[in-house]
Amino acid sequence: MSNLVDEVRQIEGSVMEISRLQEIFAEKVLQQESEIDGIHQLVVGATENVKEGNEDIREAIKNNAGFRVWILFFLVMCSFSLLFLDWYDS
């Protein structure tokens, strides 16, 4: 009978230890949930920043291409002006 009581107490101790560990586990899971939510918000913000950055780069490429066309037009007009002035002077 004494042996049975010892086994029951040992099992009771094990169950209490499992209960304590389960509480710790649940607490850690809740902490991780809040951390994961924070990470999710950061990732969403980073994704939006990357999209906006891509749009800004596309806009800069368009503006740069338009600027190059104007520079080319200006240089061609200057060249023709010089050719005309050289022809007119001689």
DRENSE-616460 format. One record per residue (C-alpha): residue number from 1; residue in three letters; y negated, x, z. Coordinates in pm, whole numbers, plus 50000, padded with zeros to 5 digits. Example, Ala and Ser with C-alpha at 12.3 -4.5 7.8 and 13.67 -1.06 7.14 Angstrom:
<pts>
+-----+--------+-------+-------+-------+
! num ! residu !    py !    px !    pz !
+-----+--------+-------+-------+-------+
!   1 !    ALA ! 50450 ! 51230 ! 50780 !
!   2 !    SER ! 50106 ! 51367 ! 50714 !
+-----+--------+-------+-------+-------+
</pts>
This chain:
<pts>
+-----+--------+-------+-------+-------+
! num ! residu !    py !    px !    pz !
+-----+--------+-------+-------+-------+
!   1 !    MET ! 50000 ! 50000 ! 50000 !
!   2 !    SER ! 49768 ! 50287 ! 50083 !
!   3 !    ASN ! 49838 ! 50437 ! 49742 !
!   4 !    LEU ! 49738 ! 50111 ! 49572 !
!   5 !    VAL ! 49412 ! 50094 ! 49768 !
!   6 !    ASP ! 49330 ! 50453 ! 49669 !
!   7 !    GLU ! 49393 ! 50372 ! 49304 !
!   8 !    VAL ! 49171 ! 50063 ! 49324 !
!   9 !    ARG ! 48892 ! 50269 ! 49485 !
!  10 !    GLN ! 48931 ! 50536 ! 49217 !
!  11 !    ILE ! 48915 ! 50272 ! 48943 !
!  12 !    GLU ! 48615 ! 50112 ! 49115 !
!  13 !    GLY ! 48440 ! 50451 ! 49119 !
!  14 !    SER ! 48519 ! 50501 ! 48752 !
!  15 !    VAL ! 48385 ! 50156 ! 48665 !
!  16 !    MET ! 48066 ! 50225 ! 48861 !
!  17 !    GLU ! 48027 ! 50559 ! 48682 !
!  18 !    ILE ! 48077 ! 50386 ! 48346 !
!  19 !    SER ! 47820 ! 50123 ! 48445 !
!  20 !    ARG ! 47568 ! 50394 ! 48539 !
!  21 !    LEU ! 47630 ! 50580 ! 48214 !
!  22 !    GLN ! 47594 ! 50256 ! 48018 !
!  23 !    GLU ! 47254 ! 50194 ! 48181 !
!  24 !    ILE ! 47143 ! 50545 ! 48088 !
!  25 !    PHE ! 47270 ! 50491 ! 47735 !
!  26 !    ALA ! 47082 ! 50160 ! 47703 !
!  27 !    GLU ! 46765 ! 50326 ! 47834 !
!  28 !    LYS ! 46795 ! 50609 ! 47581 !
!  29 !    VAL ! 46857 ! 50361 ! 47299 !
!  30 !    LEU ! 46538 ! 50174 ! 47391 !
!  31 !    GLN ! 46343 ! 50502 ! 47394 !
!  32 !    GLN ! 46481 ! 50591 ! 47054 !
!  33 !    GLU ! 46393 ! 50247 ! 46920 !
!  34 !    SER ! 46026 ! 50299 ! 46999 !
!  35 !    GLU ! 46037 ! 50652 ! 46855 !
!  36 !    ILE ! 46207 ! 50527 ! 46539 !
!  37 !    ASP ! 45942 ! 50256 ! 46501 !
!  38 !    GLY ! 45673 ! 50524 ! 46529 !
!  39 !    ILE ! 45848 ! 50741 ! 46272 !
!  40 !    HIS ! 45883 ! 50440 ! 46042 !
!  41 !    GLN ! 45510 ! 50373 ! 46062 !
!  42 !    LEU ! 45436 ! 50738 ! 45986 !
!  43 !    VAL ! 45670 ! 50735 ! 45686 !
!  44 !    VAL ! 45512 ! 50416 ! 45551 !
!  45 !    GLY ! 45167 ! 50571 ! 45590 !
!  46 !    ALA ! 45281 ! 50891 ! 45420 !
!  47 !    THR ! 45429 ! 50693 ! 45131 !
!  48 !    GLU ! 45102 ! 50506 ! 45084 !
!  49 !    ASN ! 44911 ! 50835 ! 45096 !
!  50 !    VAL ! 45137 ! 50981 ! 44827 !
!  51 !    LYS ! 45083 ! 50675 ! 44606 !
!  52 !    GLU ! 44706 ! 50699 ! 44650 !
!  53 !    GLY ! 44723 ! 51072 ! 44580 !
!  54 !    ASN ! 44915 ! 51011 ! 44258 !
!  55 !    GLU ! 44657 ! 50756 ! 44148 !
!  56 !    ASP ! 44375 ! 51000 ! 44228 !
!  57 !    ILE ! 44548 ! 51273 ! 44028 !
!  58 !    ARG ! 44589 ! 51040 ! 43729 !
!  59 !    GLU ! 44221 ! 50947 ! 43751 !
!  60 !    ALA ! 44122 ! 51313 ! 43773 !
!  61 !    ILE ! 44334 ! 51394 ! 43467 !
!  62 !    LYS ! 44164 ! 51113 ! 43273 !
!  63 !    ASN ! 43818 ! 51228 ! 43380 !
!  64 !    ASN ! 43901 ! 51589 ! 43301 !
!  65 !    ALA ! 44026 ! 51494 ! 42953 !
!  66 !    GLY ! 43704 ! 51300 ! 42883 !
!  67 !    PHE ! 43498 ! 51595 ! 43004 !
!  68 !    ARG ! 43687 ! 51831 ! 42771 !
!  69 !    VAL ! 43616 ! 51603 ! 42475 !
!  70 !    TRP ! 43242 ! 51608 ! 42553 !
!  71 !    ILE ! 43243 ! 51989 ! 42586 !
!  72 !    LEU ! 43427 ! 52022 ! 42254 !
!  73 !    PHE ! 43181 ! 51782 ! 42088 !
!  74 !    PHE ! 42887 ! 51979 ! 42229 !
!  75 !    LEU ! 43027 ! 52312 ! 42106 !
!  76 !    VAL ! 43100 ! 52174 ! 41758 !
!  77 !    MET ! 42747 ! 52031 ! 41734 !
!  78 !    CYS ! 42598 ! 52363 ! 41847 !
!  79 !    SER ! 42807 ! 52546 ! 41588 !
!  80 !    PHE ! 42695 ! 52314 ! 41308 !
!  81 !    SER ! 42335 ! 52345 ! 41426 !
!  82 !    LEU ! 42357 ! 52724 ! 41411 !
!  83 !    LEU ! 42515 ! 52708 ! 41066 !
!  84 !    PHE ! 42243 ! 52470 ! 40947 !
!  85 !    LEU ! 41965 ! 52689 ! 41090 !
!  86 !    ASP ! 42119 ! 52999 ! 40932 !
!  87 !    TRP ! 42144 ! 52820 ! 40595 !
!  88 !    TYR ! 41792 ! 52678 ! 40623 !
!  89 !    ASP ! 41639 ! 53015 ! 40721 !
!  90 !    SER ! 41793 ! 53203 ! 40429 !
+-----+--------+-------+-------+-------+
</pts>
